[in-house]
Amino acid sequence: MSLKAKVKVGNIDNLSSARYCAGMGVDYLGFRIGNAGLTPAALKEIVEWVSGPRVILEAHRDASLKLEDITVNYPGHYIEINSRQLQWLESSDCEFVLFVTQAEWPEVSGKIGKTSNLKYIELAADSINDLILPSQAPVILHLGKAAWLDRAMQLPVYALSLTSGDEERPGLMDYSAVADVLEALEE
């Protein structure tokens, strides 16, 4: 399947969601890691069953995670951080995605310079109207509402981001929110 735009689906914590998204042509899979997410062993098991998408380790969801523990224990292509983890950008061995809200962006923008380690900025917007996009790195725009899709497709963003739902029990999950957007993006 081919999509009209690059897509990241985040907040994934199970094999069913990862395989569904990979099968739908998603470019990036964001996995919750740490206390509120997957253990290193669980993530390795899932990643072995999925091919195609790049893996983003969503470290911004757990403030107790240490960069060294992530790089040693978790398989992935990028580490997603938040504004409290900006010092991690100094690590030359990693590539990062900065997750930031529209409200906090003005303050955060002054704290980061141009760095080759910052590959993407994932921007969670409160509104898609009058949106000012960061220029420090390509933007992955988090779609807060499926209704934003048409307007988001007109913006100069690198990719769109969706949030996976929770699995009710193994193999049983409602994909409707993600499916609606992915189906609208099918070429």
Phi and psi in degrees as a GROMACS rama.xvg file:
@    title "Ramachandran Plot"
@    xaxis  label "Phi"
@    yaxis  label "Psi"
@TYPE xy
-122.002  136.098  SER-2
-108.323  151.847  LEU-3
-70.7908  -17.015  LYS-4
-143.241  157.869  ALA-5
-72.1261  143.731  LYS-6
-136.5  139.054  VAL-7
-115.387  133.726  LYS-8
-114.68  122.084  VAL-9
-110.286  178.685  GLY-10
68.6289  26.0269  ASN-11
-81.2682  136.382  ILE-12
-139.947  19.5248  ASP-13
-153.675  158.981  ASN-14
-66.1693  -39.7552  LEU-15
-57.6379  -47.2595  SER-16
-64.746  -43.5162  SER-17
-61.3353  -45.6622  ALA-18
-68.1426  -39.2319  ARG-19
-60.0688  -50.2321  TYR-20
-64.5135  -41.9465  CYS-21
-61.5563  -42.4068  ALA-22
-65.5308  -27.5813  GLY-23
-84.5882  -2.26648  MET-24
92.394  18.114  GLY-25
-65.635  141.726  VAL-26
-86.4955  -31.8531  ASP-27
-134.291  134.33  TYR-28
-113.077  123.048  LEU-29
-100.41  121.608  GLY-30
-108.455  130.799  PHE-31
-68.3258  130  ARG-32
-127.044  162.974  ILE-33
93.6931  -157.145  GLY-34
-58.1067  -36.5053  ASN-35
-96.6403  11.9999  ALA-36
-144.966  -143.423  GLY-37
-82.9963  145.219  LEU-38
-79.0076  163.139  THR-39
-56.1411  -41.6773  PRO-40
-64.7853  -42.6457  ALA-41
-64.6459  -41.7892  ALA-42
-65.2227  -43.8997  LEU-43
-58.0623  -41.3537  LYS-44
-63.579  -42.7516  GLU-45
-65.9016  -47.6076  ILE-46
-59.9778  -32.5614  VAL-47
-65.1468  -24.1768  GLU-48
-94.2833  -5.52271  TRP-49
-122.007  133.678  VAL-50
-129.426  151.281  SER-51
113.51  -73.5705  GLY-52
-67.5683  152.563  PRO-53
-79.3911  149.014  ARG-54
-102.073  125.925  VAL-55
-111.701  123.201  ILE-56
-89.663  111.204  LEU-57
-82.9651  78.9593  GLU-58
-77.0186  -18.3867  ALA-59
-66.3498  -12.6357  HIS-60
-85.3055  -9.45038  ARG-61
-137.39  104.129  ASP-62
-66.9867  -15.8538  ALA-63
-83.2346  -11.2026  SER-64
-67.9508  144.094  LEU-65
-110.432  141.118  LYS-66
-56.9465  -44.3947  LEU-67
-61.7991  -39.7609  GLU-68
-63.0981  -38.9596  ASP-69
-65.6008  -50.1296  ILE-70
-65.7183  -30.2616  THR-71
-81.9725  -37.1239  VAL-72
-104.555  -26.0183  ASN-73
-108.699  130.889  TYR-74
-81.8372  131.532  PRO-75
-177.555  168.633  GLY-76
-97.2336  -36.0487  HIS-77
-135.36  154.94  TYR-78
-115.691  123.33  ILE-79
-91.9903  123.876  GLU-80
-118.295  172.554  ILE-81
-121.666  -173.373  ASN-82
-65.4626  -22.1638  SER-83
-81.0738  -7.52209  ARG-84
-114.269  19.2458  GLN-85
-58.9861  -28.1255  LEU-86
-62.4741  -21.1763  GLN-87
-65.4934  -22.6865  TRP-88
-60.5025  -18.8511  LEU-89
-73.7631  -13.8404  GLU-90
-73.7914  120.241  SER-91
-82.8392  -5.85903  SER-92
-93.6444  -1.46242  ASP-93
-127.453  158.658  CYS-94
-117.329  137.698  GLU-95
-122.979  153.296  PHE-96
-117.487  128.429  VAL-97
-98.0646  117.918  LEU-98
-91.3874  122.911  PHE-99
-145.276  145.395  VAL-100
-86.654  160.088  THR-101
-59.7769  -38.1266  GLN-102
-67.4551  -37.211  ALA-103
-88.1864  -9.63353  GLU-104
-58.4397  -44.406  TRP-105
-55.1735  -40.3128  PRO-106
-72.4266  -42.2492  GLU-107
-69.3265  -35.5891  VAL-108
-58.0234  -33.9577  SER-109
-75.6709  -13.0263  GLY-110
-94.3371  -10.8639  LYS-111
-117.767  140.064  ILE-112
-103.531  -166.775  GLY-113
-81.4766  115.856  LYS-114
-132.649  141.056  THR-115
-73.258  -14.3559  SER-116
-80.0098  -21.6427  ASN-117
-87.8028  101.759  LEU-118
-85.8479  -36.4373  LYS-119
-147.428  155.147  TYR-120
-117.489  120.132  ILE-121
-94.0222  114.298  GLU-122
-103.662  118.945  LEU-123
-95.9554  105.572  ALA-124
-91.6459  147.331  ALA-125
-81.6228  -28.2375  ASP-126
-150.501  149.893  SER-127
-94.4366  -10.068  ILE-128
-81.8225  141.368  ASN-129
55.5358  36.021  ASP-130
-79.2769  127.775  LEU-131
-101.329  118.086  ILE-132
-88.2565  138.706  LEU-133
-60.69  152.099  PRO-134
-114.524  -2.98619  SER-135
-71.3686  -22.0678  GLN-136
-162.568  161.905  ALA-137
-57.2771  143.964  PRO-138
-100.731  130.879  VAL-139
-102.948  112.533  ILE-140
-90.3258  120.233  LEU-141
-76.9361  120.176  HIS-142
-81.1599  102.489  LEU-143
-69.7147  -26.165  GLY-144
-141.243  138.68  LYS-145
-60.3822  -28.2628  ALA-146
-64.4911  -16.0161  ALA-147
-79.9762  -8.61237  TRP-148
-55.5916  -49.275  LEU-149
-59.8054  -45.1989  ASP-150
-67.0895  -40.3346  ARG-151
-62.3606  -34.6439  ALA-152
-67.5674  -17.1397  MET-153
-89.6365  -11.1226  GLN-154
-88.3049  152.186  LEU-155
-81.5505  66.0851  PRO-156
-105.63  153.583  VAL-157
-74.3633  -41.9547  TYR-158
-154.815  169.076  ALA-159
-112.383  148.04  LEU-160
-121.386  137.247  SER-161
-123.624  162.655  LEU-162
-112.92  127.664  THR-163
-72.7661  149.198  SER-164
-84.0261  -179.41  GLY-165
-93.3908  144.713  ASP-166
-77.2198  125.989  GLU-167
-68.2009  -42.7688  GLU-168
-159.211  164.162  ARG-169
-49.1088  121.779  PRO-170
85.219  -6.18086  GLY-171
-116.669  111.731  LEU-172
-153.09  147.992  MET-173
-95.1422  111.447  ASP-174
-97.0383  7.91492  TYR-175
-56.6651  -43.6117  SER-176
-63.457  -45.9376  ALA-177
-70.9435  -42.5929  VAL-178
-60.9173  -41.2149  ALA-179
-57.4853  -45.5034  ASP-180
-70.8517  -44.369  VAL-181
-63.4569  -39.1806  LEU-182
-65.7155  -37.4266  GLU-183
-67.4569  -24.8703  ALA-184
-90.5001  -5.68102  LEU-185
-62.6966  139.133  GLU-186
